[in-house]
Amino acid sequence: MRPSLAALAASLTVLAACATPPEAAAPQADAQLVQAREPVTPVQSADAYYTSAAAAVDARIAARGAKPAKNVILFIGDGMGISTITAARIYAGQSAGQDGESHHLAMDDLPYSALSKTYSHNFQIADSAGTAVAMVSGIKTLSGVLGVNSSVSYGNCASVPGTEVDTLFELAARAGLSTGLVSTARITHATPASAFAKVPLRDWEADSDMKGASSDTCKDIARQLIEWPEGSFDILLGGGRSKFLTKETPDPEYDGKTGDRTDGRNLTEEWTAKSPDHKFAFDKAGFDATDFTTGVKLLGLFEPSHMQYELDREADKAGEPHIADMTRAAITRLSQDEDGYVLMVEGGRIDHGHHAGNAIRALEDAMAFDAAIATALEMTNPEETLIIVTADHSHTLTIAGYAQRNNPILGISASGIGGEGGSTGADGLPYTTLGYANGPGACRENGKDAEGKPVFDCNRQDLTGVNTLAPDFRQPALVPMYSETHGGEDVAALASGPGANLVTGVIEQNELFHVMGRALGLIPAPTY
């Protein structure tokens, strides 16, 4: 039998009663909101990162109290550093014909905020895998691995047993909550895969990606999703169809394309064979035809690889759903569960736009991601649902110069005052407000050599007369690289709802798991 709500409220407030005077005691939860859950200690609870984060969050609960949450929605803007939020805010306002600098994003409405430290166990500047594991399991691990702790060896199947960790989604499913994943990237990509996969290398999305490792000893990520020990997610929406289809299976949408799998298993068929409620959709028509007010369990994979950039999707609106529409569908489906739900929504292509040194696509996807946040805020009760908006890591995007108010954020920096604060560099050439510390925008191909190989010009480009707002313009970069890199600075963590008061100050990224797990009553308070 589950304990009473009063027992859950007591577990969250008992330390507050000892540590604060009566007028500062923790607020009591509304007994009508949520049925209390039996907390379970995750297998990784002895990990030093886990115990440190648990103690930090427990201390904040003792000082401030925390209401229980019925639901949690974790929004992850992949690569959405603070400079991306600022640039997206200005771009959104200017795109709407308004003042960009004072424009207001939906995420700006979340009342609590913190800076989240994103380093991994072994990297100062981390990737999406290690950072996602931190948020969903409460530990820091190696960059490049999923669902395992830092004692695992890269690409070594034999090292996995005994290193697995419990994720928030697995704990939620075991407690009877509904679960869902939404992403504009492949659903087997690092961030969404962190919810369920246990692999020593994040690239093992299909068996053909495993490069000699046994697909029976270490199951690929797509197979792990279909064979998830907790049953199945209630809704899965994103890209990555090719990881579920065989090399012999024609893609249902694109002529001449097939899947990636070499094991002969069509995992979409295995999904639909699970029950009459398990359905598969590959395009917007199939998505639109789904009734999300029923018990349907939809696997929606809308592209062979990642979903289209928002800038490109707008030219083909019939092809795939918008991230805001997928978010609405997921909340509609999951909110039928009276026990509550846990949902992850990833704006995955913000990151990819930055890697390409192509700020306009990154900002368009950040705007779309913000629309999904607005949808969630509209659809949920702030007394029931904890919403956290954050990023896994940052990028090297900078906003620099002395551009005057209302200057196009994607344009040439123009101050209008000349001199030292003018709109040209010391070399007399104009520069853009947005730039990257490294990336493909540092050089341009300039013909071929005698052997037909491309010759690159890495001198600073004269942007006079260049349309810097063009869709394929790459912002200038300092260090030439084929792909721009992540940034290592802290990222924002914004929160609203029960438990949001624990998201303040400067926090370790893995503390977010403990905030969500404690608010949901899925994990116990630490013992001292």
C-alpha positions, -999 to +999 in steps of 0.1 A: +000+000+000+013+035-008+018+058+021-005+088+026+002+122+011+008+134+046+037+110+049+052+124+017+048+160+028+063+151+061+094+135+044+099+168+025+094+191+055+107+173+086+141+189+084+125+223+078+107+220+111+140+215+129+160+240+110+136+270+106+113+289+129+075+282+126+069+311+102+094+297+077+081+261+079+076+243+046+042+248+028+018+219+030+008+202-002-028+201-013-040+166-005-061+166-037-031+170-060-011+139-059-011+104-044+021+098-024+046+074-038+069+049-022+104+063-026+131+038-039+168+041-035+185+041-070+213+016-075+238+045-080+231+060-045+266+052-032+283+071-061+301+102-047+285+125-072+251+112-062+256+116-024+270+151-028+241+163-050+215+146-027+229+163+003+229+197-014+193+194-025+183+180+009+198+211+026+177+234+004+146+214+013+154+218+049+158+255+046+129+262+022+106+233+021+091+219-011+057+209-022+052+174-038+047+174-076+024+152-095+042+156-129+076+167-142+084+181-176+122+185-183+129+208-213+164+205-226+175+230-252+205+211-266+234+236-267+211+264-256+237+285-237+228+319-222+241+338-253+217+316-273+188+326-251+196+362-254+201+361-292+169+341-296+149+366-275+161+395-297+156+375-329+121+365-319+112+401-311+126+414-343+110+386-363+077+397-349+083+434-358+088+443-322+117+456-301+140+426-298+160+436-267+129+440-245+110+410-260+097+383-237+102+346-242+079+320-226+109+306-207+114+341-192+081+335-172+096+308-151+101+323-116+131+304-104+166+303-119+200+289-113+233+285-131+241+248-138+277+236-140+280+212-169+314+195-167+314+157-168+336+133-148+364+135-174+357+166-195+359+202-187+337+209-217+312+181-219+290+164-246+253+158-246+255+122-233+273+127-200+254+159-193+220+142-200+230+113-177+237+138-150+202+153-153+183+120-154+203+099-129+219+123-104+256+114-111+283+127-133+298+102-156+321+100-186+313+121-217+301+098-245+284+071-225+247+066-215+231+050-185+264+039-168+287+054-142+323+066-146+339+032-140+328+019-174+353+016-202+346+032-236+332+008-261+338-022-238+307-043-234+323-064-207+327-033-185+290-025-185+276-050-159+276-034-125+279+002-138+243+007-148+223+035-132+186+040-126+171+069-145+142+092-135+121+076-162+128+040-150+119+050-114+088+067-126+076+037-147+082+014-118+061+037-096+032+036-121+037+070-137+034+075-174+065+084-194+073+102-227+101+116-248+099+143-275+129+154-295+136+171-328+168+149-330+168+112-334+150+095-305+181+073-302+204+104-299+223+111-267+198+133-249+165+113-253+185+080-251+198+089-217+163+081-203+166+044-211+199+032-227+228+015-211+258+017-235+295+024-232+294+045-264+266+069-274+271+062-311+257+027-309+222+038-321+217+008-344+234-026-346+253-014-377+268+014-357+285-009-332+316-016-353+324-052-342+308-051-308+283-080-302+248-067-306+237-095-282+263-087-255+256-049-258+223-041-273+221-011-296+201+019-284+171+014-307+167-022-296+170-012-260+141+012-265+119-015-279+130-040-253+129-016-224+126-036-192+101-012-177+076-020-204+072+008-230+071+046-230+036+059-234+046+083-262+078+087-283+080+115-309+111+126-328+134+115-356+157+086-362+135+062-383+165+045-400+178+031-367+146+010-364+144-002-400+165-028-418+188-021-447+163-040-469+133-020-457+124+010-479+119+042-461+081+050-461+087+086-470+118+089-492+124+070-524+157+052-526+163+053-488+163+023-465+170+016-429+203+010-411+198-022-393+217-054-403+201-078-379+169-082-400+147-067-373+121-041-382+117-025-348+087-004-358+068-037-364+080-051-331+066-019-314+031-022-330+030-060-322+032-052-285-006-044-282-035-029-302-026+004-285+009+005-299+009+025-331+036+039-354+035+071-375+061+084-399+046+117-411+024+146-400-006+130-415-002+100-393+004+122-363-027+143-370-048+112-374-039+100-339-063+105-310-041+114-281-070+114-257-071+076-259-047+051-245-026+050-277+011+044-273+025+062-304+060+058-317+063+087-341+095+088-361+092+116-386+126+115-404+152+089-412+177+109-392+171+141-373+139+161-379+142+191-402+155+224-389+126+248-381+137+271-408+135+243-434+104+227-418+084+258-425+089+252-462+074+217-458+048+220-430+030+189-443+060+167-437+064+166-399+048+181-368+061+212-349+078+206-316+050+226-299+024+203-315+044+172-303+045+187-268+008+193-268+002+157-280+025+143-253+009+163-225-026+154-237-017+117-237+003+116-205-021+137-184-047+110-185-027+091-159-040+101-125-008+089-109+012+115-129+039+115-156+075+124-165+082+139-199+114+151-216+112+176-244+144+182-263+151+210-288+178+190-303+186+209-335+196+241-317+229+223-311+233+213-347+228+248-360+256+260-338+279+231-348+274+243-384+283+278-375+248+288-387+232+310-361+199+316-379+190+279-378+200+276-342+179+306-333+149+295-353+150+262-334+154+280-301+122+300-310+103+268-318+116+252-285+103+283-266+069+278-283+068+243-269+075+257-234+046+281-239+024+252-248+034+233-216+028+264-194-006+268-210-017+232-206-004+224-170-014+234-135+015+251-118+004+236-085+008+201-099+036+202-125+073+210-120+087+224-152+125+228-156+140+244-187+177+241-191+205+231-215+229+202-215+258+225-224+266+257-242+283+267-275+309+292-284+284+318-297+292+353-287+272+386-289+299+413-293+306+448-304+286+480-298+256+475-320+229+501-315+194+493-302+173+474-327+202+465-349+194+432-366+209+405-343+220+386-374+233+417-391+265+437-393+273+454-360+264+491-364+267+515-336+261+547-356+287+566-335+319+558-354+354+560-339+365+534-313+330+522-308+322+520-345+311+492-367+344+481-382+374+463-368+410+476-366+415+462-401+387+484-414+364+455-421+328+452-408+319+424-384+287+407-374+272+410-339+271+372-336+302+351-340+318+319-329+351+312-311+357+284-336+339+266-365+334+264-402+329+302-406+366+309-401+375+299-437+359+298-472+367+276-501+385+296-528+390+275-558+411+243-564+448+236-565+466+218-593+455+184-580+419+195-578+418+198-540+400+227-524+420+258-514+407+276-483+410+313-476+411+318-438+416+356-439+389+377-423+361+381-449+350+415-461+313+414-453+305+446-471+274+439-492+270+403-479+236+393-468+243+380-433+206+372-428+207+346-456+197+311-444+230+295-453+253+323-440+279+310-415+288+335-388+326+343-387+347+322-364+382+326-350+396+291-351+389+271-383+371+238-376+348+217-397+323+216-368+320+243-341+325+230-306+306+231-273+312+258-247+320+251-211+304+279-192+274+274-169+240+272-185+206+285-172+182+263-153+148+279-151+119+264-131+083+267-121+058+246-101+063+224-070+099+220-062+110+249-084+122+268-053+151+244-051+165+256-084+185+287-074+220+298-071+249+279-087+242+242-088+258+210-101+239+198-131+232+164-115+213+181-087+184+186-111+177+148-109+174+151-071+151+181-074+128+162-097+131+129-079+124+144-045+095+165-057+079+134-073+085+113-042+104+088-062+137+089-043+142+091-005+160+118+015+196+109+021+206+092+053+234+108+074 
